[in-house]
Amino acid sequence: MFGNLGDMGKMLEGMQENAKKLQAELESKIFKVKSGGGMVEVEMNGKGEVIDINIDDSLLGDKESLQILLIGAINDANKMVEQNRQNSAFGMLGGINPFGSK
């Protein structure tokens, strides 16, 4: 039914190696998001960790606006990271969508 089990084991090992490489590639990517016309910039890595934040000096006196722009930028960056993960996972499956048609 499955053919040679040794071949299947090799195939599974290859898939695991590919998954590890893909994970490392995903984690090394950097996503930059700007909010408020570039007044707030957030950089996030593929792990979903914020690695840098740049804030325009003019916002330092407006706490409420700064908070709103930071929340928006961080949420947008998180969405980018998640979309990248999903796209990479679908790519690894050879474009097959296990959840049905797109």
C-alpha positions as CSV (number, residue, x, y, z in Angstrom):
1,M,0.0,0.0,0.0
2,F,2.7,2.5,1.0
3,G,5.5,1.0,-1.1
4,N,8.9,0.8,0.5
5,L,8.7,2.1,4.1
6,G,12.4,3.1,4.0
7,D,11.6,5.5,1.1
8,M,8.7,6.9,3.1
9,G,11.0,7.5,6.1
10,K,13.5,9.3,3.9
11,M,10.6,11.4,2.4
12,L,9.5,12.3,5.9
13,E,13.0,13.3,7.0
14,G,13.3,15.5,3.9
15,M,10.0,17.2,4.8
16,Q,11.2,17.8,8.3
17,E,14.4,19.3,7.1
18,N,12.5,21.5,4.7
19,A,10.2,22.6,7.5
20,K,13.2,23.5,9.7
21,K,14.7,25.6,6.9
22,L,11.4,27.3,6.2
23,Q,11.0,28.1,9.9
24,A,14.5,29.6,10.0
25,E,13.8,31.7,6.9
26,L,10.5,32.9,8.3
27,E,12.1,33.9,11.6
28,S,14.9,35.8,9.9
29,K,12.5,38.1,7.9
30,I,12.0,41.6,8.9
31,F,8.6,43.4,8.5
32,K,8.4,47.2,8.6
33,V,5.1,49.0,9.1
34,K,4.5,52.7,9.2
35,S,1.6,54.4,10.8
36,G,0.3,58.0,10.9
37,G,2.0,58.9,7.6
38,G,5.3,57.5,8.8
39,M,5.2,59.2,12.2
40,V,5.5,55.8,13.9
41,E,7.5,52.9,12.4
42,V,7.6,49.4,13.9
43,E,9.9,46.6,12.8
44,M,9.0,43.0,13.7
45,N,10.9,39.8,12.9
46,G,9.3,36.6,11.6
47,K,8.8,35.3,15.1
48,G,6.4,38.2,15.8
49,E,8.9,40.0,18.1
50,V,9.1,43.8,17.9
51,I,12.7,44.6,17.3
52,D,12.6,48.3,16.7
53,I,10.3,51.3,17.1
54,N,10.8,54.8,15.7
55,I,8.6,57.6,16.8
56,D,8.5,61.1,15.4
57,D,9.5,63.7,18.0
58,S,6.2,65.6,17.4
59,L,4.2,62.8,18.9
60,L,6.0,62.8,22.2
61,G,3.7,65.4,23.6
62,D,0.5,63.7,22.4
63,K,0.3,60.4,24.4
64,E,-3.1,59.4,23.1
65,S,-2.2,59.7,19.4
66,L,1.1,57.9,20.0
67,Q,-0.7,55.0,21.7
68,I,-3.3,54.7,18.9
69,L,-0.6,54.8,16.2
70,L,1.6,52.3,18.0
71,I,-1.3,49.9,18.5
72,G,-2.2,50.2,14.8
73,A,1.4,49.6,13.6
74,I,2.0,46.6,15.9
75,N,-1.3,45.0,14.8
76,D,-0.5,45.6,11.2
77,A,3.0,44.1,11.6
78,N,1.5,41.0,13.4
79,K,-0.9,40.5,10.5
80,M,2.0,40.7,8.0
81,V,3.9,38.1,10.0
82,E,0.9,35.7,10.2
83,Q,0.1,36.1,6.4
84,N,3.7,35.3,5.6
85,R,3.5,32.2,7.8
86,Q,0.4,31.0,6.1
87,N,1.7,31.7,2.6
88,S,4.9,29.9,3.3
89,A,3.0,26.9,4.8
90,F,0.7,26.7,1.7
91,G,3.8,27.0,-0.5
92,M,5.4,24.1,1.3
93,L,2.4,22.0,0.6
94,G,2.9,22.7,-3.1
95,G,0.0,25.1,-3.3
96,I,-2.5,22.5,-2.0
97,N,-5.0,24.1,0.3
98,P,-6.1,21.5,2.9
99,F,-9.1,23.6,3.8
100,G,-10.8,23.5,0.4
101,S,-10.8,25.9,-2.5
102,K,-9.5,29.4,-2.0
